[in-house]
Amino acid sequence: MKSHTIHRTFNTERRREFIRITEDIQAAVDQAGISEGMALVGAMHITAAVWINDDEPGLHEDVMEWLDKVAPPSWKEPANDVARQLLPDPGDYRHHRGGEDNGDAHLKNLLVHHQVIVPVTDGRLDLGPWQQVFYCEFDGGRPKRMIIKVLGE
């Protein structure tokens, strides 16, 4: 069995971004020279995630809105009364007591998850017709790492 590892560093311009990485993963598979196996892709930070979904901007906006409803960002003023009511009691995350401002990003990581495994068949990522892989940044603006680990024959 072959093993190939790539680390990639992201330095996002915005605090929250979805970055398509499907091509990076396929390049790692090509470099590994496998025809059958898998690629494990993981965000190496607890405020980022990796997911497989459609590359459609409206969906990305919907997902971020949904995540904000479940884990509201407290680093900005709530948009309306509903958003204000969803803030954690007493209005901010306990994690922020230590000087951080990214409590929501930690929770978003739990909801989206930090890694995916993509099957490889005949040397190609074996994804569905609309599936793409994304690095999901929830607390950007500084360097963050991702790992791609390709295993197979």
Backbone as a printed PyTorch tensor [residue, N CA C, xyz], in Angstrom:
tensor([[[  0.8390,  -1.1840,   0.0000],
         [  0.0000,   0.0000,   0.0000],
         [  0.8860,   1.2500,   0.0000]],

        [[  0.4970,   2.2260,  -0.7990],
         [  1.2010,   3.5020,  -0.8530],
         [  0.5370,   4.5020,   0.0830]],

        [[  1.3510,   5.4310,   0.5640],
         [  0.8570,   6.5250,   1.4020],
         [  1.5230,   7.8120,   0.9340]],

        [[  0.7310,   8.8690,   0.8450],
         [  1.2510,  10.1650,   0.3960],
         [  0.5540,  11.2490,   1.2150]],

        [[  1.3350,  12.1880,   1.7550],
         [  0.7870,  13.2380,   2.6160],
         [  1.1510,  14.6100,   2.0630]],

        [[  0.1580,  15.4800,   2.0520],
         [  0.3600,  16.8810,   1.6580],
         [ -0.2540,  17.7620,   2.7400]],

        [[  0.4820,  18.7940,   3.1200],
         [ -0.0520,  19.8280,   4.0080],
         [ -0.2350,  21.0940,   3.1800]],

        [[ -1.3420,  21.7460,   3.3800],
         [ -1.5920,  23.0100,   2.6900],
         [ -1.9550,  24.0570,   3.7350]],

        [[ -1.4410,  25.2520,   3.5490],
         [ -1.7430,  26.3520,   4.4620],
         [ -2.6590,  27.3460,   3.7610]],

        [[ -3.7160,  27.7260,   4.4570],
         [ -4.6470,  28.7440,   3.9740],
         [ -4.4500,  29.9980,   4.8030]],

        [[ -4.5450,  31.1400,   4.1670],
         [ -4.5810,  32.4080,   4.8820],
         [ -5.7330,  33.1880,   4.2660]],

        [[ -6.9200,  32.9320,   4.7630],
         [ -8.1220,  33.5140,   4.1690],
         [ -8.1790,  35.0090,   4.4290]],

        [[ -8.7420,  35.7130,   3.4700],
         [ -8.8930,  37.1620,   3.6050],
         [-10.0610,  37.5090,   4.5230]],

        [[-11.1060,  36.6770,   4.4660],
         [-12.2940,  36.9260,   5.2790],
         [-12.3050,  35.9830,   6.4780]],

        [[-13.0520,  36.3690,   7.4610],
         [-13.1640,  35.5320,   8.6590],
         [-13.8080,  34.1910,   8.3270]],

        [[-14.7900,  34.2130,   7.4180],
         [-15.5060,  32.9800,   7.0700],
         [-15.5060,  32.8160,   5.5550]],

        [[-15.0510,  31.6540,   5.0940],
         [-14.9990,  31.3730,   3.6640],
         [-15.1590,  29.8770,   3.4150]],

        [[-15.7030,  29.5650,   2.2480],
         [-15.6950,  28.2000,   1.7310],
         [-14.7260,  28.1970,   0.5490]],

        [[-13.7310,  27.3200,   0.5930],
         [-12.7250,  27.2450,  -0.4590],
         [-12.7850,  25.8620,  -1.0920]],

        [[-13.0560,  25.8210,  -2.3850],
         [-13.1270,  24.5430,  -3.0970],
         [-11.7230,  23.9380,  -3.1970]],

        [[-11.5890,  22.6930,  -2.7520],
         [-10.2840,  22.0320,  -2.7290],
         [-10.2920,  20.7050,  -3.4890]],

        [[-11.3530,  20.4250,  -4.2370],
         [-11.4580,  19.1650,  -4.9670],
         [-10.2290,  18.9350,  -5.8430]],

        [[ -9.8030,  19.9480,  -6.5640],
         [ -8.6690,  19.8280,  -7.4690],
         [ -7.3690,  19.5590,  -6.7070]],

        [[ -7.2150,  20.1410,  -5.5230],
         [ -6.0270,  19.8920,  -4.6960],
         [ -5.9590,  18.4220,  -4.2810]],

        [[ -7.1240,  17.8660,  -3.9540],
         [ -7.1690,  16.4660,  -3.5270],
         [ -6.8570,  15.5490,  -4.7060]],

        [[ -7.4240,  15.8480,  -5.8720],
         [ -7.1270,  15.0350,  -7.0460],
         [ -5.6470,  15.1140,  -7.3940]],

        [[ -5.0400,  16.2850,  -7.2570],
         [ -3.6050,  16.4300,  -7.5170],
         [ -2.7960,  15.5630,  -6.5550]],

        [[ -3.2220,  15.4810,  -5.2900],
         [ -2.5340,  14.6320,  -4.3160],
         [ -2.6620,  13.1570,  -4.6990]],

        [[ -3.8390,  12.7650,  -5.1870],
         [ -4.0410,  11.3860,  -5.6550],
         [ -3.1200,  11.1130,  -6.8430]],

        [[ -3.0500,  12.0500,  -7.7740],
         [ -2.1680,  11.8930,  -8.9390],
         [ -0.7100,  11.7400,  -8.4970]],

        [[ -0.2820,  12.5670,  -7.5390],
         [  1.0940,  12.4960,  -7.0490],
         [  1.3680,  11.1710,  -6.3430]],

        [[  0.3500,  10.6440,  -5.6630],
         [  0.4970,   9.3750,  -4.9480],
         [  0.6190,   8.2020,  -5.9150]],

        [[  0.0360,   8.3470,  -7.1010],
         [  0.1060,   7.2870,  -8.0930],
         [ -0.7210,   6.0650,  -7.7690]],

        [[ -1.8330,   6.2500,  -7.0710],
         [ -2.6940,   5.1050,  -6.7520],
         [ -3.8610,   5.0400,  -7.7270]],

        [[ -4.4290,   3.8570,  -7.8730],
         [ -5.6230,   3.7250,  -8.7000],
         [ -6.8390,   3.3690,  -7.8440]],

        [[ -6.6150,   2.7020,  -6.7240],
         [ -7.7080,   2.3330,  -5.8160],
         [ -7.3120,   2.6950,  -4.3950]],

        [[ -8.2120,   3.3240,  -3.6570],
         [ -7.9080,   3.6720,  -2.2780],
         [ -8.8010,   4.7730,  -1.7630]],

        [[ -8.2030,   5.6690,  -0.9910],
         [ -8.9820,   6.7560,  -0.3950],
         [ -8.0860,   7.9360,  -0.0910]],

        [[ -8.7230,   9.0860,   0.0320],
         [ -8.0360,  10.3090,   0.4550],
         [ -8.7460,  10.8440,   1.6840]],

        [[ -8.0190,  10.9470,   2.7730],
         [ -8.5370,  11.5720,   3.9770],
         [ -8.1310,  13.0370,   3.9250]],

        [[ -9.0890,  13.9130,   4.1270],
         [ -8.8420,  15.3530,   4.0810],
         [ -9.3080,  15.9440,   5.4070]],

        [[ -8.4090,  16.6250,   6.0910],
         [ -8.7700,  17.1540,   7.3960],
         [ -8.2810,  18.5680,   7.6230]],

        [[ -9.1430,  19.3750,   8.2300],
         [ -8.7480,  20.7000,   8.7090],
         [ -7.9600,  20.4810,   9.9930]],

        [[ -6.8160,  21.1230,  10.0990],
         [ -5.9460,  20.9280,  11.2570],
         [ -6.1340,  22.0270,  12.3020]],

        [[ -7.3250,  22.6000,  12.3190],
         [ -7.6670,  23.6420,  13.2870],
         [ -9.0900,  23.4050,  13.7690]],

        [[ -9.3600,  23.7860,  14.9940],
         [-10.6610,  23.5040,  15.6010],
         [-11.7160,  24.5560,  15.2820]],

        [[-11.3690,  25.5070,  14.4280],
         [-12.3510,  26.5000,  13.9870],
         [-12.5210,  26.4510,  12.4720]],

        [[-12.1840,  25.3180,  11.8760],
         [-12.3470,  25.1040,  10.4370],
         [-12.9130,  23.7000,  10.2400]],

        [[-13.3510,  23.4100,   9.0270],
         [-13.9580,  22.1120,   8.7410],
         [-13.7300,  21.7580,   7.2760]],

        [[-14.1030,  20.5430,   6.9270],
         [-14.0760,  20.0830,   5.5450],
         [-15.4140,  19.4230,   5.2800]],

        [[-16.0080,  19.7090,   4.1250],
         [-17.2880,  19.0850,   3.7880],
         [-17.3620,  18.7840,   2.3020]],

        [[-18.2870,  17.9020,   1.9630],
         [-18.5880,  17.5700,   0.5730],
         [-20.0090,  18.0330,   0.3050]],

        [[-20.1550,  18.8680,  -0.7260],
         [-21.4890,  19.3430,  -1.0880],
         [-21.4210,  20.0010,  -2.4610]],

        [[-22.5060,  20.6160,  -2.8460],
         [-22.6370,  21.2810,  -4.1340],
         [-21.8650,  22.6040,  -4.1290]],

        [[-21.2600,  22.9380,  -5.2610],
         [-20.5530,  24.2170,  -5.3980],
         [-21.5230,  25.2450,  -5.9650]],

        [[-22.4380,  25.6830,  -5.1270],
         [-23.4820,  26.6170,  -5.5460],
         [-23.5350,  27.7350,  -4.5150]],

        [[-23.2500,  28.9720,  -4.9090],
         [-23.1540,  30.0780,  -3.9480],
         [-24.3930,  30.2580,  -3.0730]],

        [[-25.5790,  30.0690,  -3.6320],
         [-26.7890,  30.2060,  -2.8160],
         [-26.8290,  29.1800,  -1.6950]],

        [[-26.4080,  27.9570,  -1.9840],
         [-26.3460,  26.9200,  -0.9530],
         [-25.3410,  27.3090,   0.1290]],

        [[-24.1930,  27.8250,  -0.2730],
         [-23.1830,  28.2380,   0.7060],
         [-23.7430,  29.3180,   1.6310]],

        [[-24.4740,  30.2770,   1.0700],
         [-25.0910,  31.3200,   1.8890],
         [-26.1380,  30.7300,   2.8230]],

        [[-26.9380,  29.7850,   2.3090],
         [-27.9610,  29.1330,   3.1440],
         [-27.3210,  28.3690,   4.2990]],

        [[-26.2390,  27.6530,   4.0100],
         [-25.5580,  26.8770,   5.0500],
         [-24.9900,  27.8010,   6.1130]],

        [[-24.3540,  28.8860,   5.7030],
         [-23.7880,  29.8030,   6.6870],
         [-24.8920,  30.4400,   7.5360]],

        [[-26.0080,  30.7720,   6.8910],
         [-27.1310,  31.3220,   7.6550],
         [-27.6520,  30.3080,   8.6580]],

        [[-27.7850,  29.0510,   8.2330],
         [-28.2550,  27.9910,   9.1300],
         [-27.2730,  27.8050,  10.2900]],

        [[-25.9620,  27.7610,   9.9710],
         [-24.9630,  27.6150,  11.0220],
         [-25.0140,  28.7890,  11.9970]],

        [[-25.2520,  29.9940,  11.4760],
         [-25.3620,  31.1670,  12.3420],
         [-26.5860,  31.0870,  13.2450]],

        [[-27.6420,  30.4350,  12.8020],
         [-28.8270,  30.2650,  13.6540],
         [-28.5470,  29.2800,  14.7760]],

        [[-27.7700,  28.2420,  14.4770],
         [-27.4570,  27.2270,  15.4890],
         [-26.3320,  27.7100,  16.4070]],

        [[-25.3280,  28.3640,  15.8330],
         [-24.1870,  28.8840,  16.5930],
         [-23.9570,  30.3320,  16.1760]],

        [[-24.7470,  31.2550,  16.7390],
         [-24.6780,  32.6560,  16.3040],
         [-23.3130,  33.2960,  16.5690]],

        [[-22.8290,  34.0500,  15.6010],
         [-21.5890,  34.7870,  15.8600],
         [-21.8690,  35.9370,  16.8130]],

        [[-21.0770,  36.0580,  17.8440],
         [-21.2880,  37.1630,  18.7800],
         [-20.2840,  38.2770,  18.5320]],

        [[-19.4850,  38.1610,  17.4790],
         [-18.5230,  39.2060,  17.1530],
         [-19.1490,  40.2890,  16.2960]],

        [[-20.4460,  40.1750,  16.0410],
         [-21.1470,  41.2480,  15.3410],
         [-22.5150,  41.4360,  15.9830]],

        [[-23.0690,  42.5860,  15.7980],
         [-24.3890,  42.8930,  16.3540],
         [-25.4380,  41.9900,  15.7160]],

        [[-26.3480,  41.3920,  16.5060],
         [-27.4070,  40.5660,  15.9210],
         [-28.2220,  41.3590,  14.9060]],

        [[-28.6010,  40.6820,  13.8150],
         [-29.2920,  41.3370,  12.7050],
         [-30.7220,  41.7340,  13.0540]],

        [[-31.3520,  41.0040,  13.9680],
         [-32.7520,  41.2750,  14.2900],
         [-33.0860,  40.6560,  15.6520]],

        [[-34.3510,  40.7780,  16.0530],
         [-34.7570,  40.2670,  17.3670],
         [-34.6230,  38.7570,  17.4690]],

        [[-34.9090,  38.0380,  16.3820],
         [-34.7840,  36.5800,  16.4080],
         [-33.3280,  36.1950,  16.6410]],

        [[-32.4180,  36.8140,  15.9180],
         [-30.9930,  36.5380,  16.0950],
         [-30.5450,  36.8990,  17.5080]],

        [[-31.0560,  37.9890,  18.0340],
         [-30.7030,  38.4160,  19.3960],
         [-31.1720,  37.3870,  20.4180]],

        [[-32.3600,  36.8250,  20.2030],
         [-32.8910,  35.8190,  21.1180],
         [-32.0990,  34.5170,  21.0710]],

        [[-31.4300,  34.2500,  19.9600],
         [-30.6630,  33.0150,  19.8200],
         [-29.2720,  33.0910,  20.4420]],

        [[-28.8370,  34.2990,  20.8400],
         [-27.5190,  34.4260,  21.4520],
         [-27.4570,  33.5980,  22.7330]],

        [[-26.3000,  33.0170,  23.0300],
         [-26.1750,  32.2340,  24.2610],
         [-26.3470,  33.1090,  25.4950]],

        [[-26.8560,  32.5330,  26.5440],
         [-27.0220,  33.2280,  27.8070],
         [-25.6620,  33.2730,  28.4860]],

        [[-25.1540,  34.3550,  28.9280],
         [-25.7300,  35.6740,  29.1120],
         [-25.4710,  36.6170,  27.9340]],

        [[-25.4650,  36.1360,  26.7240],
         [-25.2890,  36.9880,  25.5560],
         [-23.9540,  36.7950,  24.8660]],

        [[-23.0840,  35.9900,  25.4410],
         [-21.7940,  35.7260,  24.8090],
         [-21.3410,  34.3220,  25.2210]],

        [[-20.3920,  33.7810,  24.4830],
         [-19.8930,  32.4350,  24.7690],
         [-18.9370,  32.4500,  25.9560]],

        [[-19.0200,  31.4480,  26.7950],
         [-18.1320,  31.3430,  27.9450],
         [-16.6710,  31.2500,  27.4950]],

        [[-16.4560,  30.6880,  26.3270],
         [-15.1120,  30.5810,  25.7440],
         [-14.4490,  31.9600,  25.6290]],

        [[-15.2440,  32.9980,  25.4750],
         [-14.7170,  34.3520,  25.2880],
         [-14.1630,  34.9540,  26.5810]],

        [[-14.4330,  34.3200,  27.7050],
         [-13.9210,  34.8450,  28.9800],
         [-12.3940,  34.8920,  28.9980]],

        [[-11.7710,  34.0460,  28.1750],
         [-10.3090,  34.0120,  28.1170],
         [ -9.7260,  34.9760,  27.1070]],

        [[-10.5760,  35.8100,  26.5020],
         [-10.1030,  36.8080,  25.5590],
         [-10.3380,  36.4500,  24.0970]],

        [[-10.8450,  35.2560,  23.8200],
         [-11.1390,  34.8500,  22.4410],
         [-12.4580,  35.4680,  21.9810]],

        [[-12.6900,  35.4470,  20.6580],
         [-13.9630,  35.9460,  20.1300],
         [-14.5390,  34.9780,  19.0850]],

        [[-14.1610,  33.6930,  19.1860],
         [-14.5210,  32.7450,  18.1360],
         [-15.2860,  31.5220,  18.6430]],

        [[-16.0390,  31.6900,  19.7120],
         [-16.8010,  30.5660,  20.2620],
         [-17.7150,  29.9280,  19.2400]],

        [[-18.3520,  30.7350,  18.4040],
         [-19.2500,  30.1810,  17.3850],
         [-18.4880,  29.3290,  16.3770]],

        [[-17.2490,  29.6940,  16.0530],
         [-16.4630,  28.9340,  15.0760],
         [-16.1600,  27.5280,  15.5840]],

        [[-15.9190,  27.3920,  16.8810],
         [-15.6980,  26.0700,  17.4640],
         [-16.9440,  25.2010,  17.3260]],

        [[-18.1030,  25.7870,  17.5680],
         [-19.3540,  25.0280,  17.4560],
         [-19.6650,  24.6750,  16.0030]],

        [[-19.3740,  25.5750,  15.0840],
         [-19.5970,  25.2940,  13.6560],
         [-18.7260,  24.1260,  13.1960]],

        [[-17.5070,  24.0440,  13.7220],
         [-16.6360,  22.9060,  13.4260],
         [-17.3030,  21.5980,  13.8390]],

        [[-17.9410,  21.5890,  14.9910],
         [-18.6260,  20.3780,  15.4520],
         [-19.7870,  20.0050,  14.5370]],

        [[-20.4790,  21.0000,  14.0260],
         [-21.6430,  20.7390,  13.1730],
         [-21.2560,  20.2530,  11.7810]],

        [[-20.2010,  20.8240,  11.2110],
         [-19.7830,  20.4720,   9.8500],
         [-18.7960,  19.3080,   9.8780]],

        [[-17.9600,  19.2200,  10.8480],
         [-16.9450,  18.2090,  11.1070],
         [-15.6180,  18.6080,  10.4770]],

        [[-14.5730,  18.0510,  10.9940],
         [-13.2270,  18.5040,  10.6030],
         [-12.5950,  17.6870,   9.4900]],

        [[-13.2030,  16.5650,   9.0700],
         [-12.5660,  15.7750,   8.0200],
         [-13.5790,  14.9960,   7.2040]],

        [[-13.1250,  14.5900,   6.0120],
         [-13.9080,  13.7130,   5.1440],
         [-12.9620,  12.6610,   4.5650]],

        [[-13.5340,  11.5520,   4.1400],
         [-12.8060,  10.5250,   3.4080],
         [-13.4550,  10.4120,   2.0390]],

        [[-12.6320,  10.5200,   0.9970],
         [-13.1260,  10.4700,  -0.3720],
         [-12.5910,   9.1930,  -1.0230]],

        [[-13.4630,   8.3340,  -1.5570],
         [-12.9720,   7.1390,  -2.2300],
         [-12.2700,   7.4860,  -3.5390]],

        [[-11.2900,   6.6540,  -3.9000],
         [-10.5650,   6.7960,  -5.1580],
         [-10.7750,   5.5140,  -5.9570]],

        [[-11.2570,   5.6590,  -7.1870],
         [-11.5050,   4.5370,  -8.0870],
         [-10.8880,   4.8660,  -9.4420]],

        [[-10.1060,   3.9420,  -9.9610],
         [ -9.4280,   4.1490, -11.2470],
         [ -8.6270,   5.4530, -11.2640]],

        [[ -8.0230,   5.8070, -10.1300],
         [ -7.1710,   6.9870, -10.0540],
         [ -7.9010,   8.3110,  -9.9540]],

        [[ -9.2150,   8.2890,  -9.8350],
         [-10.0140,   9.5220,  -9.7730],
         [-10.8280,   9.5530,  -8.4800]],

        [[-11.0570,  10.7630,  -7.9740],
         [-11.9660,  10.9030,  -6.8290],
         [-13.3310,  10.3860,  -7.2500]],

        [[-13.9260,   9.5370,  -6.4450],
         [-15.2000,   8.9040,  -6.7910],
         [-16.3390,   9.6780,  -6.1190]],

        [[-16.6070,  10.8590,  -6.6600],
         [-17.6470,  11.7440,  -6.1320],
         [-18.8880,  11.6800,  -7.0100]],

        [[-20.0330,  12.0460,  -6.4430],
         [-21.2680,  12.1270,  -7.2090],
         [-21.2200,  13.2840,  -8.1920]],

        [[-22.2260,  13.3720,  -9.0620],
         [-22.1800,  14.3520, -10.1530],
         [-22.0760,  15.8150,  -9.7130]],

        [[-22.6010,  16.1750,  -8.5610],
         [-22.5670,  17.5700,  -8.1260],
         [-21.6390,  17.7870,  -6.9320]],

        [[-21.0190,  16.7310,  -6.4580],
         [-20.2250,  16.8340,  -5.2350],
         [-18.8530,  17.4620,  -5.4820]],

        [[-18.4970,  18.3670,  -4.5880],
         [-17.1850,  18.9940,  -4.5500],
         [-16.7460,  19.0130,  -3.0840]],

        [[-15.4540,  19.1430,  -2.8550],
         [-14.9260,  19.1600,  -1.4930],
         [-14.4960,  20.5900,  -1.1630]],

        [[-14.8260,  21.0290,   0.0480],
         [-14.5470,  22.3960,   0.4770],
         [-13.8380,  22.4250,   1.8210]],

        [[-12.8810,  23.3410,   1.9240],
         [-12.3160,  23.7380,   3.2060],
         [-13.2110,  24.8650,   3.7050]],

        [[-13.7320,  24.7250,   4.9020],
         [-14.6770,  25.6920,   5.4730],
         [-13.9850,  26.4250,   6.6120]],

        [[-13.7650,  27.6920,   6.4180],
         [-13.0930,  28.5150,   7.4190],
         [-14.1340,  29.3190,   8.1860]],

        [[-14.1100,  29.2180,   9.5180],
         [-15.0600,  29.9440,  10.3550],
         [-14.3970,  31.0050,  11.2300]],

        [[-13.0680,  31.0880,  11.2010],
         [-12.3500,  32.0720,  12.0140],
         [-11.0290,  32.4060,  11.3240]],

        [[-11.1060,  32.9140,  10.1180],
         [ -9.9290,  33.1360,   9.2850],
         [ -9.1910,  34.4160,   9.5930]],

        [[ -8.3480,  34.7850,   8.6290],
         [ -7.5450,  35.9760,   8.7800],
         [ -6.1580,  35.6760,   9.3170]],

        [[ -5.8340,  34.4070,   9.4480],
         [ -4.4970,  33.9900,   9.8640],
         [ -4.2180,  32.6270,   9.2390]],

        [[ -2.9550,  32.2060,   9.1890],
         [ -2.6340,  30.9250,   8.5450],
         [ -3.2850,  29.7330,   9.2500]],

        [[ -3.8690,  28.8560,   8.4550],
         [ -4.4790,  27.6210,   8.9590],
         [ -4.0460,  26.4770,   8.0520]],

        [[ -3.8770,  25.2920,   8.6240],
         [ -3.3860,  24.1590,   7.8470],
         [ -4.4670,  23.1090,   7.6030]],

        [[ -4.2520,  22.3580,   6.5190],
         [ -5.1040,  21.2400,   6.1470],
         [ -4.1810,  20.0980,   5.7570]],

        [[ -4.6120,  18.8730,   5.9900],
         [ -3.8410,  17.7020,   5.5850],
         [ -4.6430,  16.8930,   4.5780]],

        [[ -3.9410,  16.3790,   3.5740],
         [ -4.5080,  15.4090,   2.6330],
         [ -3.6290,  14.1700,   2.7610]],

        [[ -4.2240,  13.0490,   3.1520],
         [ -3.5030,  11.7860,   3.3090],
         [ -4.1220,  10.8020,   2.3350]],

        [[ -3.3450,  10.3920,   1.3200],
         [ -3.8090,   9.4630,   0.2990],
         [ -3.2550,   8.0740,   0.6070]],

        [[ -4.1370,   7.0870,   0.6280],
         [ -3.7550,   5.6960,   0.9010],
         [ -4.3330,   4.8110,  -0.1980]],

        [[ -3.5490,   3.8600,  -0.6840],
         [ -4.0870,   2.9420,  -1.6790],
         [ -3.0160,   2.2300,  -2.4560]],

        [[ -3.4700,   1.5810,  -3.5270],
         [ -2.5710,   0.7970,  -4.3840],
         [ -2.7120,   1.2270,  -5.8300]]])
